[in-house]
Amino acid sequence: MALKKQTETEKYKHSNVDIGSSVDCCSLFGVWCALFGVWYALFGVWCALFGVWCALFVEEILY
């Protein structure tokens, strides 16, 4: 059991570089997600404005 634990910590030490590169990958992914969120928010605002315009337009046609 202790031997298994030791090999796991050695694996962790060896894969430290991999962990660092995955952190970089995660931060890039986070930045991409943030940009996507901003784009999505702008798209949502545009959709809301379009919905209001559409409702007013339909109301004007009907009445």
C-alpha positions as a Markdown table, in Angstrom:
| # | Residue | x | y | z |
|---|---|---|---|---|
| 1 | Met | 0.0 | 0.0 | 0.0 |
| 2 | Ala | 2.8 | 2.4 | 0.9 |
| 3 | Leu | 4.7 | 1.4 | -2.2 |
| 4 | Lys | 1.6 | 2.2 | -4.3 |
| 5 | Lys | 1.3 | 5.6 | -2.7 |
| 6 | Gln | 5.0 | 6.3 | -3.4 |
| 7 | Thr | 4.6 | 5.5 | -7.1 |
| 8 | Glu | 1.6 | 7.7 | -7.3 |
| 9 | Thr | 3.5 | 10.7 | -5.9 |
| 10 | Glu | 6.4 | 9.9 | -8.3 |
| 11 | Lys | 3.9 | 9.9 | -11.1 |
| 12 | Tyr | 2.6 | 13.2 | -9.9 |
| 13 | Lys | 6.2 | 14.6 | -9.8 |
| 14 | His | 6.9 | 13.4 | -13.4 |
| 15 | Ser | 3.6 | 14.7 | -14.7 |
| 16 | Asn | 4.0 | 18.1 | -13.1 |
| 17 | Val | 4.9 | 19.6 | -16.5 |
| 18 | Asp | 1.7 | 18.1 | -17.9 |
| 19 | Ile | -0.3 | 19.6 | -15.1 |
| 20 | Gly | 1.2 | 23.0 | -15.9 |
| 21 | Ser | 0.4 | 22.8 | -19.6 |
| 22 | Ser | -3.2 | 21.6 | -18.7 |
| 23 | Val | -3.5 | 24.7 | -16.5 |
| 24 | Asp | -2.6 | 26.9 | -19.5 |
| 25 | Cys | -5.1 | 25.0 | -21.6 |
| 26 | Cys | -7.7 | 25.5 | -18.9 |
| 27 | Ser | -7.0 | 29.3 | -18.7 |
| 28 | Leu | -7.3 | 29.6 | -22.5 |
| 29 | Phe | -10.5 | 27.6 | -22.3 |
| 30 | Gly | -11.7 | 30.0 | -19.6 |
| 31 | Val | -10.9 | 33.0 | -21.7 |
| 32 | Trp | -12.7 | 31.5 | -24.7 |
| 33 | Cys | -15.7 | 30.8 | -22.5 |
| 34 | Ala | -15.7 | 34.3 | -21.2 |
| 35 | Leu | -15.6 | 35.7 | -24.8 |
| 36 | Phe | -18.4 | 33.3 | -25.8 |
| 37 | Gly | -20.4 | 34.4 | -22.7 |
| 38 | Val | -20.0 | 38.1 | -23.8 |
| 39 | Trp | -21.0 | 37.2 | -27.3 |
| 40 | Tyr | -24.0 | 35.2 | -26.1 |
| 41 | Ala | -25.1 | 38.1 | -23.8 |
| 42 | Leu | -24.9 | 40.5 | -26.8 |
| 43 | Phe | -26.9 | 38.0 | -28.9 |
| 44 | Gly | -29.5 | 37.8 | -26.1 |
| 45 | Val | -29.9 | 41.5 | -25.9 |
| 46 | Trp | -30.2 | 41.6 | -29.7 |
| 47 | Cys | -32.9 | 38.9 | -29.6 |
| 48 | Ala | -34.8 | 40.8 | -26.8 |
| 49 | Leu | -34.7 | 44.0 | -28.9 |
| 50 | Phe | -35.8 | 42.0 | -32.0 |
| 51 | Gly | -38.7 | 40.5 | -29.9 |
| 52 | Val | -39.9 | 43.9 | -28.7 |
| 53 | Trp | -39.6 | 45.3 | -32.3 |
| 54 | Cys | -41.5 | 42.2 | -33.7 |
| 55 | Ala | -44.2 | 42.6 | -31.1 |
| 56 | Leu | -44.7 | 46.3 | -31.8 |
| 57 | Phe | -44.6 | 45.6 | -35.6 |
| 58 | Val | -47.2 | 42.8 | -35.3 |
| 59 | Glu | -49.4 | 44.9 | -33.0 |
| 60 | Glu | -49.3 | 47.7 | -35.6 |
| 61 | Ile | -50.3 | 45.3 | -38.4 |
| 62 | Leu | -53.1 | 43.8 | -36.4 |
| 63 | Tyr | -54.5 | 47.0 | -35.1 |
